[in-house]
Amino acid sequence: MSVRRESNTEARGSSARARGLTHRHPSQVPLQDALDAVADPVRRTILRELAGQPDWTRACGTFDLPVSKATRSHHFAVLRAAGLIEQRDEGPRRFNRLRRAEFDRAFPGLLALVLAERA
């Protein structure tokens, strides 16, 4: 079951793009979905980069990833569906936050293993 959170931007009548964002709480994510999300090396790179930055400072387009724009969007959607990241739109950019505390409560130690991995 996915949980849709309404932000202040949505409450003011933002774009259809922002209204389409859904965020699943990690406690509602099956273990297999969490494992699948962290299994991909591109997604692990995203997580490690987010872990090293303050919340809401990295836009999707600022990641240097060896994939197309469409594939990049897919990776961010998988991470969001697994409860690993939260996203919000500010103008034309989509900013990200690693949901470390929430994910750690649902899957203790899993994110620490991913973040400790050498790139």
MOLIN-V950290 format. One record per run of one state. SS is the DSSP state (a for helix, b for strand, c for the rest). FROM is the first residue (numbers start at 1). LEN is the number of residues. If there is no record, write none. Layout:
ss->SS from->FROM len->LEN
ss->SS from->FROM len->LEN
This chain:
ss->c from->1 len->2
ss->b from->3 len->1
ss->c from->4 len->4
ss->a from->8 len->4
ss->c from->12 len->4
ss->a from->16 len->4
ss->c from->20 len->3
ss->b from->23 len->1
ss->c from->24 len->2
ss->a from->26 len->3
ss->c from->29 len->2
ss->a from->31 len->9
ss->c from->40 len->1
ss->a from->41 len->11
ss->c from->52 len->6
ss->b from->58 len->2
ss->a from->60 len->3
ss->c from->63 len->6
ss->a from->69 len->13
ss->c from->82 len->3
ss->b from->85 len->6
ss->c from->91 len->2
ss->b from->93 len->6
ss->c from->99 len->1
ss->a from->100 len->7
ss->c from->107 len->3
ss->a from->110 len->7
ss->c from->117 len->3
